[in-house]
Amino acid sequence: MEDEPAGQEMEKEDFILFEKEITRIQDAIDAFPKGEFSHIALIGEPFAGQNTIMGEIREKNPGTVTYIPFFNVVKGKEAITSTYGTKDIVLMDRCHFLALRRIGGFAMLDAFLDMISMSDKKMFITSWNSFTWSYLRAVKDIDKFFPVVIEVPKMDSKALMSAVLSHYEGDIQFIDDVEPPGEQPVVTTKRVRLPLPFGYSRDIPWPRLNIGGGTSAKTTEEEPDAKKVAFDKITRIAEGNYGVALRIWERSLDYPELKLSRIPDPPCAVDLDINESFLLNIVLSMESISFTDLAEIASPEIDIEQTLYRLTRQGLIEEDKGYYRVNPETLNCVISHLRRIRMVW
Amino acid sequence: MVISTLNETEAIAEWPFRTFDTGMILEIVYIIVVAYVLVKILSYLLRRIADKAGSYRITATMIIPLLKIVIYASALYFIIAAVLQPSLSQLVAFSGLFGAALGFGLKDVFADIIGGIVIAFERPYQIGDKISVQGTYGEVKDIGLRSTRIVTPDDSSVSIPNFSVFNEATASANAGKTEMMVVIDLFIDAHSDAGTAMAILRDAVVTSKYVYISPTRPYTILLADFPYYKRIRAKAYVNDLRSEFEFRSEVTRRAWIELQRQGIEPPRFPAHVTEAPAE
């Protein structure tokens, strides 16, 4: 692939998204009749692609597996006990809905763990949000129940290019309309206002490193380079998250044309208090959560309506039919903020 | 003897001090002001950087005391160079005199400065740590050359001489880390269901917005039985030591709402114990 001639694309039909992870799970399913099985946890960040993998497994094994997805926080044991009369291989999607971060919020998770501990004839293939997984691993040692943990991988620029372009039949034109920066020194200076004691301030020169300065200069005619630059940029902004990259791509594309200047790269400036950060953490950990479920966690400590309003206004979350989720374009900004204040581990 | 007398005469002739004039005084004032302003500016910038550094906050602030020592030591050197024109022998002689002066009049100040240097290099505590020293508990706000300033939970600023690092035990609750263990006690009636109470306190701790849990920072729930009550104790880490009291308060408040909902009561005075009448 490194020496691929300009303009030559990977054969679209050859590309299978998350092939390695799907093969691992399929091998486990194929080995199940021989009595060799372990429960599997598939974990990934929001939008990373767990749904794609679970969907693929479901399609490949229609008569072999029972599929149980969760869309809301599980509040009754019926959802768990319903697995008793199912096929021996159970796909449980979005298991992060089994726990709610409040006092008494682990009852359903405990019931589920009790069930899989007692069941030695069924194999459970479960998917989890990675932040909920990390939290439950610290709090409930959940990893001890799932000997096989498969992480949804981050994608590199080439894999992303293949994955995205496999959705399109026709060719897409990539246009580099970004002004080349030209030759720049490695260190430049800018003037910053320095606050001084007693209410004074002064403008002082401040060094600024120009790492890789001038290297992104491209000409508009070099389409293959523009394509590579576009996917490099999308991959960097999405930090390899497939769903986020797809969202950025869709927002940037003006079919059949993609201009580099249309790829958004918003600054990451998060200014939140502890309650806002906590609610943001819950939304991140649940991927998509209803107002009612959020209110159960927040009440009475947090004024949920005001907090959701402020999070929405800052563009960090978005609402869709009463469900809240992190805005994909700000996902990595949100994660880095919550990691910095040690709210996600 | 003759040679010796001659050298003494020469030494007196080579008086090491420059003539004091307005220019020299202004130069000394200028050096002091520049050093002071530089320390303030760099400390301010480092604190701003530390605030944005999240879990590396305390690592960033530990540079501040070292910086102060370097700047003030440089300022002292420039002042001496401005006042004196010393030869080597004169510098030795002056050092002797200076040492004697320190020994008689400034030994406490000098001991504090040495204490400050030891704190800066050995780091028994750092800026941002929660420490207990000389019976005072609080957050270290500044480590100066002469004293360490800590702010107590009731917002009193206390200056502790740096020399105390040599002769007082200093307890640091977090030892340079951002997280810190917090102990939360709940007392319930002796006849209440302790198992349920422990489960409630455990849930209150692990679902707190302030908690930090990792393999090296686990939480523990303990039960102790006393004659008229039971004590449920939680030991857990707060993600930022600045939220120590908020963490304790939030967990206690949420736990008690649930405890009372489950019919678990606080301790009551036994029938044969009466409160002493107020005088």
Interface residues (C-beta under 8 A of the other chain):
Chain A: R101 R102 I103 G104 G105 F106 A138 V139 L194 P195 L196 P197 I274 N275 S277 F278 N281 E301 R339 R340 I341 R342 M343 W345
Chain B: V37 K40 I41 Y44 A53 G54 S55 T178 E179 I200 D203 A204 V206 T207 K209 Y210 Y212 I213 S214 P215 N239 D240 S243 E246 E250 R254 A255 E258
